[in-house]
Amino acid sequence: MFAQRTTHVNQAADPTHSDAQRLAINAAWLAKLRWVAVAGQLATILIVAGPLGVAIPFWPLLTMAGVTAGTNAAFAVWIRRRATAEVVRPYEWHALLGGLMVLDLFVLTVMLELTGGPTNPFAIFYFVNLALAGILLPARWAWLLVGMATAAFATISYTHTPIEELRHANRLMSFRELGAIPIVGGGTLIAFAACGSVIVSFTTWLTRELRRNQEARSRAEELRARSEKLEALGTLAAGAAHELATPLSTIAVVAKELEHELNELDVSAEVATDIKLIRSELDRCRAILDRMSTASGRAAGEAPETFTAGELLQEVVDELTEPVLIDIDYANGAEQARVMAPRTALSQALRALVQNALDSRPGGEVEIEVYAHGTLGIAIRDSGPGMPPEVLARAGEPFFTTKDPGKGMGLGLFLARSVVERVGGGMVIDSEAGHGTVVEVKLPLSNASPTAAPA
């Protein structure tokens, strides 16, 4: 399982795969912006030709808006088909996006040519096309669009069809002088606001997506590093168990024979106690090796199943090794909330967290609050001494523990977090010296019906 996870991360980190994925996301947003452009074009044509009564070539303009709508519908279909393709190269996206932006530049130029050319306030929308080109396309494509836009603007400056309202002298007068907002002035304001809104909305969205991608990449790197640690831990446990099994067995046999021989002799009680101590310590060494092997990933290949929060917590409590005082509070029917996960691995992870809470203050009460609001939340609260900031910062590191020697291996929090994150959840530790510790686990909810564990 760990090898598959590592392979997946490596594919996601592949530059070609990453670029194609980014371009696919940008293409979807470009399609949305083009639908907004179609709506704006239609609204402007209808308002100018209708309520404002300006004489414009209505049907040719409507045809240009139809060209944008038709090509965008085909573009949306292409995006959906490419979303299911196994391999889509970045140059395919570049060619398509570049071709669409050239087409949009052509449509805008034709519309401006028919409606006053550079005197039309909406000539500012050339900058929307160029801004999007700079964001979405390689530099050579963007500069090509700059050259084409410049040539197009120069062309319509010579060949445009004049619009009488745009040639009126009052278009150069201030609103204060006119005492009102003329058609041209109002159109300029609308064009400026629309142009700025499109550019800012797209660039802010892109910045937000870049930040999310960086965070996702950081999380993927963290998960990969944790998986590598788990693999190393599993290898270490397996190697230790293999290498130590034979000498421990030999020592156990010799100790048993020695104990048998000494029982027939008159030896002191101290010697007999020492022999029993050797046997008990051998059993403890074997138990530690077994625990390391099990905790380090044997349950990683367990098949996920669906079960309720109540069943999960009951299993956690039932398998604790000694009588304890635990108060479980289910909020608003959270006991019946369902999750899908490897049941044994998850119950072991939660049991380790509960055991840590019990160990923090022997004899103290542990409170477990369970709630379901979009996710299943399990908050484990103890009344122990808490952790200072320097200890809290290292909590969860493998082999880091504040327990006395022989009381713990420092793997409980690390393995619990690994299991929780492997099933798509998260874990947060909140602690303050003198005020106890709260470990909150969040797990994704399942819509499936509970199923029995496989036989």
Salt bridges, closest charged atoms under 4 A:
ASP19 OD1 - ARG22 NH2 3.97
GLU92 OE1 - ARG82 NE 3.47
ASP104 OD1 - ARG34 NH2 2.67
GLU209 OE2 - ARG212 NH1 3.12
GLU221 OE1 - ARG224 NH2 2.52
GLU222 OE2 - ARG226 NH2 3.23
GLU259 OE1 - ARG279 NH1 3.22
GLU264 OE2 - HIS260 NE2 3.54
GLU281 OE1 - ARG284 NH1 3.58
GLU305 OE1 - ARG343 NH1 3.70
GLU315 OE1 - ARG343 NE 2.95
GLU319 OE1 - ARG351 NH2 3.17
ASP359 OD2 - LYS403 NZ 2.89
GLU367 OE1 - ARG381 NH1 3.94
GLU397 OE1 - ARG394 NE 3.13
GLU421 OE1 - ARG226 NH1 2.41
